[in-house]
Amino acid sequence: MKSDALKWARKQGLSTTHFVQAETLRQLCRITIVLQIIAAGVLSNAVIALVGVWLR
């Protein structure tokens, strides 16, 4: 899979380093999105818990 993408990048005239940088950026974006989803879940749980304590 990755080698095909590399071949394609070379055909487009992109250097290997540019391709690696683009891949790394894509992975970082994916990780960031996952972290944001986790953080949002934790935050909403905390808010629900606080409201529950406050209403009690």
PDB file of N, CA, C and O in Angstrom:
ATOM      1  N   MET A   1       0.837  -1.190   0.000  1.00  0.00           N
ATOM      2  CA  MET A   1       0.000   0.000   0.000  1.00  0.00           C
ATOM      3  C   MET A   1       0.875   1.245   0.000  1.00  0.00           C
ATOM      4  O   MET A   1       0.720   2.123  -0.848  1.00  0.00           O
ATOM      5  N   LYS A   2       1.796   1.314   0.958  1.00  0.00           N
ATOM      6  CA  LYS A   2       2.625   2.509   1.078  1.00  0.00           C
ATOM      7  C   LYS A   2       3.554   2.655  -0.132  1.00  0.00           C
ATOM      8  O   LYS A   2       3.801   3.766  -0.601  1.00  0.00           O
ATOM      9  N   SER A   3       4.069   1.512  -0.637  1.00  0.00           N
ATOM     10  CA  SER A   3       4.985   1.582  -1.773  1.00  0.00           C
ATOM     11  C   SER A   3       4.258   2.100  -3.015  1.00  0.00           C
ATOM     12  O   SER A   3       4.835   2.842  -3.810  1.00  0.00           O
ATOM     13  N   ASP A   4       2.984   1.706  -3.183  1.00  0.00           N
ATOM     14  CA  ASP A   4       2.201   2.217  -4.311  1.00  0.00           C
ATOM     15  C   ASP A   4       2.056   3.726  -4.204  1.00  0.00           C
ATOM     16  O   ASP A   4       2.194   4.449  -5.190  1.00  0.00           O
ATOM     17  N   ALA A   5       1.779   4.187  -2.996  1.00  0.00           N
ATOM     18  CA  ALA A   5       1.619   5.624  -2.787  1.00  0.00           C
ATOM     19  C   ALA A   5       2.935   6.345  -3.070  1.00  0.00           C
ATOM     20  O   ALA A   5       2.947   7.441  -3.630  1.00  0.00           O
ATOM     21  N   LEU A   6       4.047   5.710  -2.673  1.00  0.00           N
ATOM     22  CA  LEU A   6       5.356   6.314  -2.937  1.00  0.00           C
ATOM     23  C   LEU A   6       5.613   6.402  -4.427  1.00  0.00           C
ATOM     24  O   LEU A   6       6.087   7.427  -4.917  1.00  0.00           O
ATOM     25  N   LYS A   7       5.301   5.323  -5.161  1.00  0.00           N
ATOM     26  CA  LYS A   7       5.486   5.329  -6.621  1.00  0.00           C
ATOM     27  C   LYS A   7       4.667   6.449  -7.241  1.00  0.00           C
ATOM     28  O   LYS A   7       5.146   7.169  -8.117  1.00  0.00           O
ATOM     29  N   TRP A   8       3.419   6.593  -6.779  1.00  0.00           N
ATOM     30  CA  TRP A   8       2.546   7.639  -7.297  1.00  0.00           C
ATOM     31  C   TRP A   8       3.138   9.010  -7.015  1.00  0.00           C
ATOM     32  O   TRP A   8       3.132   9.887  -7.879  1.00  0.00           O
ATOM     33  N   ALA A   9       3.657   9.196  -5.784  1.00  0.00           N
ATOM     34  CA  ALA A   9       4.243  10.484  -5.405  1.00  0.00           C
ATOM     35  C   ALA A   9       5.437  10.806  -6.295  1.00  0.00           C
ATOM     36  O   ALA A   9       5.615  11.948  -6.718  1.00  0.00           O
ATOM     37  N   ARG A  10       6.256   9.793  -6.577  1.00  0.00           N
ATOM     38  CA  ARG A  10       7.435  10.012  -7.438  1.00  0.00           C
ATOM     39  C   ARG A  10       6.988  10.400  -8.840  1.00  0.00           C
ATOM     40  O   ARG A  10       7.591  11.269  -9.468  1.00  0.00           O
ATOM     41  N   LYS A  11       5.921   9.753  -9.336  1.00  0.00           N
ATOM     42  CA  LYS A  11       5.405  10.078 -10.665  1.00  0.00           C
ATOM     43  C   LYS A  11       4.942  11.524 -10.719  1.00  0.00           C
ATOM     44  O   LYS A  11       5.105  12.202 -11.733  1.00  0.00           O
ATOM     45  N   GLN A  12       4.364  11.989  -9.621  1.00  0.00           N
ATOM     46  CA  GLN A  12       3.871  13.367  -9.564  1.00  0.00           C
ATOM     47  C   GLN A  12       5.025  14.355  -9.409  1.00  0.00           C
ATOM     48  O   GLN A  12       4.811  15.566  -9.467  1.00  0.00           O
ATOM     49  N   GLY A  13       6.237  13.855  -9.212  1.00  0.00           N
ATOM     50  CA  GLY A  13       7.395  14.713  -9.073  1.00  0.00           C
ATOM     51  C   GLY A  13       7.635  15.160  -7.637  1.00  0.00           C
ATOM     52  O   GLY A  13       8.358  16.123  -7.384  1.00  0.00           O
ATOM     53  N   LEU A  14       7.024  14.452  -6.713  1.00  0.00           N
ATOM     54  CA  LEU A  14       7.237  14.775  -5.295  1.00  0.00           C
ATOM     55  C   LEU A  14       8.436  13.992  -4.783  1.00  0.00           C
ATOM     56  O   LEU A  14       8.644  12.837  -5.157  1.00  0.00           O
ATOM     57  N   SER A  15       9.214  14.625  -3.934  1.00  0.00           N
ATOM     58  CA  SER A  15      10.343  13.913  -3.348  1.00  0.00           C
ATOM     59  C   SER A  15       9.840  13.002  -2.229  1.00  0.00           C
ATOM     60  O   SER A  15       8.730  13.175  -1.727  1.00  0.00           O
ATOM     61  N   THR A  16      10.658  12.046  -1.851  1.00  0.00           N
ATOM     62  CA  THR A  16      10.275  11.102  -0.803  1.00  0.00           C
ATOM     63  C   THR A  16      10.046  11.835   0.516  1.00  0.00           C
ATOM     64  O   THR A  16       9.119  11.507   1.255  1.00  0.00           O
ATOM     65  N   THR A  17      10.892  12.829   0.813  1.00  0.00           N
ATOM     66  CA  THR A  17      10.752  13.551   2.081  1.00  0.00           C
ATOM     67  C   THR A  17       9.411  14.280   2.138  1.00  0.00           C
ATOM     68  O   THR A  17       8.754  14.311   3.179  1.00  0.00           O
ATOM     69  N   HIS A  18       9.011  14.870   1.003  1.00  0.00           N
ATOM     70  CA  HIS A  18       7.719  15.553   0.963  1.00  0.00           C
ATOM     71  C   HIS A  18       6.598  14.559   1.224  1.00  0.00           C
ATOM     72  O   HIS A  18       5.647  14.849   1.950  1.00  0.00           O
ATOM     73  N   PHE A  19       6.726  13.388   0.622  1.00  0.00           N
ATOM     74  CA  PHE A  19       5.697  12.363   0.801  1.00  0.00           C
ATOM     75  C   PHE A  19       5.623  11.936   2.265  1.00  0.00           C
ATOM     76  O   PHE A  19       4.538  11.808   2.831  1.00  0.00           O
ATOM     77  N   VAL A  20       6.783  11.719   2.867  1.00  0.00           N
ATOM     78  CA  VAL A  20       6.830  11.293   4.272  1.00  0.00           C
ATOM     79  C   VAL A  20       6.235  12.378   5.162  1.00  0.00           C
ATOM     80  O   VAL A  20       5.495  12.079   6.099  1.00  0.00           O
ATOM     81  N   GLN A  21       6.555  13.638   4.871  1.00  0.00           N
ATOM     82  CA  GLN A  21       5.998  14.742   5.653  1.00  0.00           C
ATOM     83  C   GLN A  21       4.477  14.770   5.539  1.00  0.00           C
ATOM     84  O   GLN A  21       3.778  14.966   6.532  1.00  0.00           O
ATOM     85  N   ALA A  22       3.971  14.573   4.327  1.00  0.00           N
ATOM     86  CA  ALA A  22       2.523  14.583   4.115  1.00  0.00           C
ATOM     87  C   ALA A  22       1.876  13.423   4.879  1.00  0.00           C
ATOM     88  O   ALA A  22       0.837  13.603   5.515  1.00  0.00           O
ATOM     89  N   GLU A  23       2.483  12.242   4.820  1.00  0.00           N
ATOM     90  CA  GLU A  23       1.966  11.072   5.542  1.00  0.00           C
ATOM     91  C   GLU A  23       1.946  11.355   7.043  1.00  0.00           C
ATOM     92  O   GLU A  23       0.959  11.074   7.723  1.00  0.00           O
ATOM     93  N   THR A  24       3.052  11.916   7.556  1.00  0.00           N
ATOM     94  CA  THR A  24       3.156  12.204   8.983  1.00  0.00           C
ATOM     95  C   THR A  24       2.074  13.187   9.399  1.00  0.00           C
ATOM     96  O   THR A  24       1.438  13.016  10.439  1.00  0.00           O
ATOM     97  N   LEU A  25       1.865  14.219   8.582  1.00  0.00           N
ATOM     98  CA  LEU A  25       0.829  15.209   8.874  1.00  0.00           C
ATOM     99  C   LEU A  25      -0.539  14.556   8.927  1.00  0.00           C
ATOM    100  O   LEU A  25      -1.351  14.857   9.801  1.00  0.00           O
ATOM    101  N   ARG A  26      -0.790  13.648   7.972  1.00  0.00           N
ATOM    102  CA  ARG A  26      -2.087  12.976   7.942  1.00  0.00           C
ATOM    103  C   ARG A  26      -2.301  12.154   9.206  1.00  0.00           C
ATOM    104  O   ARG A  26      -3.380  12.171   9.798  1.00  0.00           O
ATOM    105  N   GLN A  27      -1.248  11.429   9.615  1.00  0.00           N
ATOM    106  CA  GLN A  27      -1.338  10.622  10.838  1.00  0.00           C
ATOM    107  C   GLN A  27      -1.585  11.521  12.052  1.00  0.00           C
ATOM    108  O   GLN A  27      -2.405  11.202  12.913  1.00  0.00           O
ATOM    109  N   LEU A  28      -0.865  12.650  12.115  1.00  0.00           N
ATOM    110  CA  LEU A  28      -1.019  13.588  13.232  1.00  0.00           C
ATOM    111  C   LEU A  28      -2.439  14.122  13.298  1.00  0.00           C
ATOM    112  O   LEU A  28      -3.015  14.236  14.381  1.00  0.00           O
ATOM    113  N   CYS A  29      -3.007  14.451  12.140  1.00  0.00           N
ATOM    114  CA  CYS A  29      -4.386  14.953  12.105  1.00  0.00           C
ATOM    115  C   CYS A  29      -5.335  13.897  12.654  1.00  0.00           C
ATOM    116  O   CYS A  29      -6.237  14.198  13.435  1.00  0.00           O
ATOM    117  N   ARG A  30      -5.115  12.645  12.227  1.00  0.00           N
ATOM    118  CA  ARG A  30      -5.980  11.552  12.679  1.00  0.00           C
ATOM    119  C   ARG A  30      -5.883  11.408  14.200  1.00  0.00           C
ATOM    120  O   ARG A  30      -6.901  11.270  14.878  1.00  0.00           O
ATOM    121  N   ILE A  31      -4.657  11.439  14.735  1.00  0.00           N
ATOM    122  CA  ILE A  31      -4.446  11.298  16.179  1.00  0.00           C
ATOM    123  C   ILE A  31      -5.112  12.462  16.912  1.00  0.00           C
ATOM    124  O   ILE A  31      -5.745  12.268  17.950  1.00  0.00           O
ATOM    125  N   THR A  32      -4.967  13.678  16.365  1.00  0.00           N
ATOM    126  CA  THR A  32      -5.545  14.862  17.002  1.00  0.00           C
ATOM    127  C   THR A  32      -7.059  14.747  17.081  1.00  0.00           C
ATOM    128  O   THR A  32      -7.657  15.082  18.104  1.00  0.00           O
ATOM    129  N   ILE A  33      -7.688  14.268  15.992  1.00  0.00           N
ATOM    130  CA  ILE A  33      -9.145  14.117  15.970  1.00  0.00           C
ATOM    131  C   ILE A  33      -9.574  13.114  17.043  1.00  0.00           C
ATOM    132  O   ILE A  33     -10.538  13.348  17.772  1.00  0.00           O
ATOM    133  N   VAL A  34      -8.852  12.003  17.131  1.00  0.00           N
ATOM    134  CA  VAL A  34      -9.180  10.989  18.137  1.00  0.00           C
ATOM    135  C   VAL A  34      -9.057  11.578  19.538  1.00  0.00           C
ATOM    136  O   VAL A  34      -9.921  11.363  20.387  1.00  0.00           O
ATOM    137  N   LEU A  35      -7.974  12.323  19.774  1.00  0.00           N
ATOM    138  CA  LEU A  35      -7.771  12.945  21.089  1.00  0.00           C
ATOM    139  C   LEU A  35      -8.880  13.937  21.401  1.00  0.00           C
ATOM    140  O   LEU A  35      -9.340  14.015  22.540  1.00  0.00           O
ATOM    141  N   GLN A  36      -9.314  14.697  20.399  1.00  0.00           N
ATOM    142  CA  GLN A  36     -10.393  15.663  20.612  1.00  0.00           C
ATOM    143  C   GLN A  36     -11.684  14.939  20.981  1.00  0.00           C
ATOM    144  O   GLN A  36     -12.422  15.386  21.858  1.00  0.00           O
ATOM    145  N   ILE A  37     -11.952  13.822  20.311  1.00  0.00           N
ATOM    146  CA  ILE A  37     -13.165  13.049  20.606  1.00  0.00           C
ATOM    147  C   ILE A  37     -13.104  12.535  22.041  1.00  0.00           C
ATOM    148  O   ILE A  37     -14.088  12.617  22.777  1.00  0.00           O
ATOM    149  N   ILE A  38     -11.936  12.000  22.440  1.00  0.00           N
ATOM    150  CA  ILE A  38     -11.767  11.490  23.806  1.00  0.00           C
ATOM    151  C   ILE A  38     -11.943  12.618  24.813  1.00  0.00           C
ATOM    152  O   ILE A  38     -12.642  12.463  25.814  1.00  0.00           O
ATOM    153  N   ALA A  39     -11.302  13.760  24.541  1.00  0.00           N
ATOM    154  CA  ALA A  39     -11.385  14.906  25.452  1.00  0.00           C
ATOM    155  C   ALA A  39     -12.827  15.383  25.585  1.00  0.00           C
ATOM    156  O   ALA A  39     -13.277  15.701  26.685  1.00  0.00           O
ATOM    157  N   ALA A  40     -13.552  15.433  24.470  1.00  0.00           N
ATOM    158  CA  ALA A  40     -14.955  15.860  24.503  1.00  0.00           C
ATOM    159  C   ALA A  40     -15.777  14.896  25.347  1.00  0.00           C
ATOM    160  O   ALA A  40     -16.638  15.324  26.114  1.00  0.00           O
ATOM    161  N   GLY A  41     -15.519  13.600  25.212  1.00  0.00           N
ATOM    162  CA  GLY A  41     -16.230  12.603  26.001  1.00  0.00           C
ATOM    163  C   GLY A  41     -15.958  12.768  27.485  1.00  0.00           C
ATOM    164  O   GLY A  41     -16.878  12.709  28.301  1.00  0.00           O
ATOM    165  N   VAL A  42     -14.704  12.972  27.831  1.00  0.00           N
ATOM    166  CA  VAL A  42     -14.323  13.145  29.241  1.00  0.00           C
ATOM    167  C   VAL A  42     -14.978  14.408  29.801  1.00  0.00           C
ATOM    168  O   VAL A  42     -15.512  14.406  30.911  1.00  0.00           O
ATOM    169  N   LEU A  43     -14.928  15.492  29.006  1.00  0.00           N
ATOM    170  CA  LEU A  43     -15.519  16.754  29.449  1.00  0.00           C
ATOM    171  C   LEU A  43     -17.014  16.625  29.677  1.00  0.00           C
ATOM    172  O   LEU A  43     -17.531  17.088  30.694  1.00  0.00           O
ATOM    173  N   SER A  44     -17.713  15.996  28.734  1.00  0.00           N
ATOM    174  CA  SER A  44     -19.161  15.874  28.880  1.00  0.00           C
ATOM    175  C   SER A  44     -19.502  15.010  30.087  1.00  0.00           C
ATOM    176  O   SER A  44     -20.474  15.288  30.790  1.00  0.00           O
ATOM    177  N   ASN A  45     -18.711  13.958  30.339  1.00  0.00           N
ATOM    178  CA  ASN A  45     -18.934  13.119  31.524  1.00  0.00           C
ATOM    179  C   ASN A  45     -18.744  13.937  32.793  1.00  0.00           C
ATOM    180  O   ASN A  45     -19.514  13.808  33.745  1.00  0.00           O
ATOM    181  N   ALA A  46     -17.713  14.779  32.803  1.00  0.00           N
ATOM    182  CA  ALA A  46     -17.442  15.612  33.980  1.00  0.00           C
ATOM    183  C   ALA A  46     -18.594  16.585  34.205  1.00  0.00           C
ATOM    184  O   ALA A  46     -19.024  16.785  35.341  1.00  0.00           O
ATOM    185  N   VAL A  47     -19.092  17.185  33.141  1.00  0.00           N
ATOM    186  CA  VAL A  47     -20.205  18.144  33.257  1.00  0.00           C
ATOM    187  C   VAL A  47     -21.450  17.433  33.788  1.00  0.00           C
ATOM    188  O   VAL A  47     -22.134  17.944  34.675  1.00  0.00           O
ATOM    189  N   ILE A  48     -21.739  16.246  33.237  1.00  0.00           N
ATOM    190  CA  ILE A  48     -22.907  15.474  33.692  1.00  0.00           C
ATOM    191  C   ILE A  48     -22.770  15.139  35.174  1.00  0.00           C
ATOM    192  O   ILE A  48     -23.736  15.250  35.929  1.00  0.00           O
ATOM    193  N   ALA A  49     -21.566  14.727  35.596  1.00  0.00           N
ATOM    194  CA  ALA A  49     -21.336  14.388  37.003  1.00  0.00           C
ATOM    195  C   ALA A  49     -21.528  15.607  37.890  1.00  0.00           C
ATOM    196  O   ALA A  49     -22.152  15.522  38.949  1.00  0.00           O
ATOM    197  N   LEU A  50     -20.982  16.760  37.449  1.00  0.00           N
ATOM    198  CA  LEU A  50     -21.118  17.994  38.238  1.00  0.00           C
ATOM    199  C   LEU A  50     -22.583  18.400  38.368  1.00  0.00           C
ATOM    200  O   LEU A  50     -23.035  18.756  39.456  1.00  0.00           O
ATOM    201  N   VAL A  51     -23.318  18.350  37.274  1.00  0.00           N
ATOM    202  CA  VAL A  51     -24.737  18.718  37.300  1.00  0.00           C
ATOM    203  C   VAL A  51     -25.496  17.757  38.219  1.00  0.00           C
ATOM    204  O   VAL A  51     -26.371  18.173  38.979  1.00  0.00           O
ATOM    205  N   GLY A  52     -25.147  16.458  38.140  1.00  0.00           N
ATOM    206  CA  GLY A  52     -25.788  15.470  39.007  1.00  0.00           C
ATOM    207  C   GLY A  52     -25.562  15.779  40.475  1.00  0.00           C
ATOM    208  O   GLY A  52     -26.489  15.698  41.281  1.00  0.00           O
ATOM    209  N   VAL A  53     -24.329  16.135  40.827  1.00  0.00           N
ATOM    210  CA  VAL A  53     -24.000  16.471  42.221  1.00  0.00           C
ATOM    211  C   VAL A  53     -24.741  17.742  42.631  1.00  0.00           C
ATOM    212  O   VAL A  53     -25.269  17.837  43.739  1.00  0.00           O
ATOM    213  N   TRP A  54     -24.773  18.725  41.711  1.00  0.00           N
ATOM    214  CA  TRP A  54     -25.395  20.015  41.994  1.00  0.00           C
ATOM    215  C   TRP A  54     -26.903  19.866  42.204  1.00  0.00           C
ATOM    216  O   TRP A  54     -27.477  20.525  43.071  1.00  0.00           O
ATOM    217  N   LEU A  55     -27.551  18.993  41.404  1.00  0.00           N
ATOM    218  CA  LEU A  55     -29.006  18.810  41.502  1.00  0.00           C
ATOM    219  C   LEU A  55     -29.391  18.004  42.733  1.00  0.00           C
ATOM    220  O   LEU A  55     -30.533  18.073  43.188  1.00  0.00           O
ATOM    221  N   ARG A  56     -28.451  17.241  43.274  1.00  0.00           N
ATOM    222  CA  ARG A  56     -28.768  16.386  44.407  1.00  0.00           C
ATOM    223  C   ARG A  56     -29.042  17.185  45.603  1.00  0.00           C
ATOM    224  O   ARG A  56     -29.331  16.631  46.663  1.00  0.00           O
TER     225      ARG A  56
END
